[in-house]
Amino acid sequence: MYEGIVQELIDELGRLPGVGPKSAQRIAFHILQTETFDVSRLAQVLTEVREKVKFCEICGNVGEQARCAVCRDARRDPTLICVVEEAKDVVAIERTREFRGLYHVLGGSISPIDGIGPDDLRIRQLLTRLQDGTVTEVIIATDPNLEGEATATYITRLLAAIDVKVSRLAFGLPVGGDLEYADEVTLGRAFEGRRTV
């Protein structure tokens, strides 16, 4: 325990997701000990983020306008929608440069333990987007964990009544990985998703 404001800084940093007590302490001391660290710039950026960043009215992605850059891009394929859990997933998929469709950000995944049900996610908005018949395929790209699987299953069942192709991202072994280190679920999925060469 540190005294006063130093401990308050560590506590506040520790409230950020993925930042444990040790990391919070390291960040706090970096800020304190690095004379060139621009604290006022950090404070300004944090304030501006809160004021300027919005969730896209169409897909739920983040941006500084009512519609995100992806939804404003006329070159995107409007017949494809990739459903992801969080805005950070959009960035991960965009880095691949393989997908040229649109996105739909759910804002999380179904997690009864955390009290998150289907009504807490942007599933109704997805169904609304599919009503005009423009979309021909929905690609479900939720995380390959229990919550992501539950969410994918729920959405797949809902979309069964709509005339749209539903696909799921393939799962399997990472490039450069070793079979001996793969868990049973990943290895099992790799066998299920195998393809002819």
C-alpha positions, -999 to +999 in steps of 0.1 A: +000+000+000+013+034-010+002+066+006-025+089-007-027+099-044-001+073-055-024+045-042-054+062-058-036+062-092-027+025-088-063+017-078-077+035-108-053+019-133-061-015-117-098-010-126-090-012-163-096-046-179-065-067-182-045-046-158-038-064-126-023-049-094+013-054-105+007-039-139-011-010-124+018-004-101+043-006-130+023+019-151+019+043-121+056+043-114+064+048-151+042+079-151+059+091-119+095+084-129+095+093-166+099+131-168+091+131-205+058+114-200+031+139-210+004+134-184-017+164-196-018+149-231-030+116-217-057+134-197-067+154-228-070+123-250-090+104-224-114+134-221-117+137-259-124+100-263-153+103-239-166+133-257-161+124-294-163+086-298-197+072-306-211+038-314-221+035-351-259+037-355-258+009-380-233-017-369-223-007-333-186-002-342-168+028-327-161+060-346-163+098-343-193+101-366-229+087-365-217+060-389-183+043-387-157+043-415-167+008-426-204+016-429-196+048-448-173+030-473-193+025-505-168-001-517-178-026-490-200-056-500-235-050-485-245-086-490-221-099-463-223-092-426-197-105-402-211-107-366-185-100-339-186-096-302-167-063-297-154-034-318-118-047-312-128-078-332-135-056-362-099-043-361-085-078-359-105-090-389-097-058-409-060-064-403-063-096-424-075-077-455-096-108-464-131-095-456-147-068-476-183-069-463-199-051-434-199-058-397-224-061-368-210-056-333-230-074-306-215-056-277-206-088-259-217-124-257-243-144-239-231-151-204-257-162-178-230-162-151-224-125-157-261-118-161-258-111-199-287-125-219-297-121-256-317-090-249-286-073-236-268-077-269-275-060-303-293-090-317-326-073-325-306-047-345-290-075-365-325-089-374-336-055-384-307-051-408-316-084-425-352-075-432-347-058-466-332-089-482-299-072-492-278-095-470-272-130-484-247-143-459-241-138-422-207-149-410-206-155-372-172-146-358-178-149-321-150-161-298-143-198-297-152-201-260-183-212-241-199-177-242-191-172-279-204-207-288-237-200-269-241-167-287-233-183-321-258-211-315-285-186-304-280-164-335-279-194-358-313-206-345-328-172-349-315-169-385-328-203-395-362-187-402-347-161-425-336-168-461-299-161-455-268-182-455-252-185-421-216-195-417-191-197-388-154-189-389-133-220-391-114-232-360-082-251-358-045-250-353-026-218-355+001-215-381+035-223-365+018-243-337+028-277-325+002-306-323+015-317-290+006-283-274-029-281-289-058-287-265-084-314-273-111-289-283-088-271-308-075-303-322-110-317-325-122-286-343-092-288-367-103-323-376-140-312-381-129-283-403-105-302-424-107-297-462-095-316-493-062-304-507 
